Every structure is written in C-alpha cells, then in structure tokens.
Amino acid sequence: QVQLVEFGGGLVQAGGSLRLSCAASGTIFSPNAMGWYRQAPGKQREWVAVITARDSTNYADSVKGRFAISRDNAKNTVYLQMNSLKPEDTGVYYCKLDTGWRGLYWGQGTQVTVSS
C-alpha cells in the first residue's frame, strides 16, 4: 500500500512564495516519476510539473520560471517551490507517484490560495 501526503499549502499574497512537500510511504518501486497537478474551482485538474527518476524536470508553461520541482529519494519526498505566486495559481495541489505498470498513486491534495 502506497500513501502520499502533501504539506505546505496555505494562504499567501500575490508575489509571495510557498513550498509544497509530498512524502510517499509504503512499498515504492523504482524507477519512478513524481509530479504535481492542481485543480482550480470549477476547472479540470491540470499538470504542473514532473521530475523523473533521473532528475529530469519539465513544467507547464504557466509556471515555467516561477516554480521548481525537486526530490529527495532517500526520503521518498518531492517538493514544489513556488515563487512569484499569482491569484491564478490558486487551487488544490496534488502530488502523483508514477511507478509505471506497477501503479499510479495520488495524494489527498493541499489547498493553495493566492490573494490579489
């Protein structure tokens, strides 16, 4: 059983920063990729960033240059450093663990609210 728990959401003013963490526990197969998604009210969940087992990263255009994803394999944790936050970054942020054919896992989400 794999569980993902996100931390670090909250309320921040526009231009501010937040750092999200997602810790995975249980039987975690490698190699794997970890990523972040978000869902704004009334909208579909959208992909934000991904980091592969080889630490290759990729970002949605809307966050490129402002967000940075990283991981600590020893702690089975992925991070999302969010800078220069905008009101449109508001939403529930979810982390995802992709172990390929072995399984896909999601966290419960953490709320990020950016006030203007």
C-alpha positions as CSV (number, residue, x, y, z in Angstrom):
1,Q,0.0,0.0,0.0
2,V,1.4,3.4,-1.1
3,Q,0.3,6.6,0.6
4,L,1.2,10.1,-0.4
5,V,0.7,13.0,2.0
6,E,1.1,16.7,0.9
7,F,2.2,19.5,3.2
8,G,2.8,23.2,2.8
9,G,-0.3,24.7,1.4
10,G,-1.8,27.9,2.7
11,L,-2.8,31.5,2.0
12,V,-0.3,33.9,0.5
13,Q,-0.4,37.3,-1.1
14,A,0.4,37.7,-4.8
15,G,4.1,37.8,-5.4
16,G,4.8,35.6,-2.4
17,S,6.2,32.1,-2.1
18,L,5.2,28.7,-0.8
19,R,7.0,25.3,-0.7
20,L,4.9,22.2,-1.0
21,S,6.2,18.8,0.1
22,C,4.8,15.3,-0.7
23,A,6.0,12.3,1.3
24,A,5.5,8.8,0.0
25,S,5.3,5.8,2.2
26,G,4.8,2.1,1.7
27,T,6.3,-0.2,-0.9
28,I,7.6,2.2,-3.5
29,F,9.0,0.8,-6.7
30,S,11.8,2.4,-8.6
31,P,12.4,3.9,-11.0
32,N,9.5,6.2,-10.7
33,A,8.5,9.7,-11.6
34,M,6.8,12.2,-9.3
35,G,4.7,15.2,-10.3
36,W,2.4,17.9,-9.2
37,Y,-1.0,18.7,-10.5
38,R,-3.5,21.4,-9.5
39,Q,-7.2,21.9,-9.7
40,A,-8.8,25.3,-9.6
41,P,-12.5,25.7,-8.6
42,G,-14.8,24.7,-11.5
43,K,-11.9,23.6,-13.6
44,Q,-10.3,20.3,-14.5
45,R,-7.1,19.1,-12.9
46,E,-4.1,20.2,-14.8
47,W,-0.5,19.1,-14.8
48,V,2.1,21.5,-13.2
49,A,5.5,19.8,-13.1
50,V,7.2,16.5,-13.2
51,I,10.6,15.1,-12.1
52,T,11.8,11.7,-13.4
53,A,13.9,9.1,-11.7
54,R,17.0,10.7,-13.3
55,D,16.0,14.2,-12.0
56,S,14.9,15.4,-15.4
57,T,12.3,18.1,-14.9
58,N,9.5,19.6,-17.0
59,Y,7.0,22.3,-16.3
60,A,3.7,23.7,-17.6
61,D,4.2,26.9,-19.5
62,S,2.1,28.8,-16.9
63,V,4.6,28.1,-14.1
64,K,7.9,27.9,-16.0
65,G,10.5,30.2,-14.4
66,R,8.5,30.6,-11.2
67,F,8.1,27.0,-9.9
68,A,10.9,24.5,-9.2
69,I,10.3,20.7,-8.6
70,S,12.9,18.6,-6.8
71,R,13.0,15.3,-5.0
72,D,14.9,13.6,-2.2
73,N,14.9,9.9,-3.0
74,A,16.2,8.9,0.4
75,K,13.1,10.4,2.0
76,N,10.7,9.5,-0.9
77,T,9.7,13.1,-1.0
78,V,9.0,15.5,-3.8
79,Y,9.0,19.3,-3.4
80,L,7.5,22.2,-5.3
81,Q,9.0,25.6,-4.6
82,M,6.5,28.2,-5.9
83,N,7.7,31.8,-6.3
84,S,6.1,34.9,-7.7
85,L,2.7,33.4,-7.0
86,K,-0.3,34.8,-8.8
87,P,-4.0,34.6,-8.0
88,E,-4.5,32.2,-10.9
89,D,-2.2,29.7,-9.1
90,T,-5.0,29.2,-6.6
91,G,-6.2,25.7,-6.3
92,V,-5.8,22.3,-4.7
93,Y,-2.4,20.9,-5.4
94,Y,-2.0,17.1,-5.7
95,C,1.2,15.1,-6.0
96,K,1.4,11.9,-8.1
97,L,3.7,9.0,-8.0
98,D,4.1,7.1,-11.2
99,T,5.7,3.7,-11.0
100,G,4.8,2.6,-14.5
101,W,2.9,-0.7,-14.8
102,R,3.3,-1.2,-11.1
103,G,0.8,1.6,-10.2
104,L,-0.2,5.3,-10.1
105,Y,-0.8,7.0,-6.8
106,W,-2.2,10.3,-5.8
107,G,-2.1,12.4,-2.6
108,Q,-5.2,13.9,-1.0
109,G,-4.3,17.4,-2.0
110,T,-3.4,20.6,-0.3
111,Q,-5.0,24.0,-0.8
112,V,-3.1,26.9,-2.1
113,T,-4.8,30.3,-2.1
114,V,-3.1,33.4,-3.6
115,S,-4.8,36.7,-2.7
116,S,-4.5,39.7,-5.0
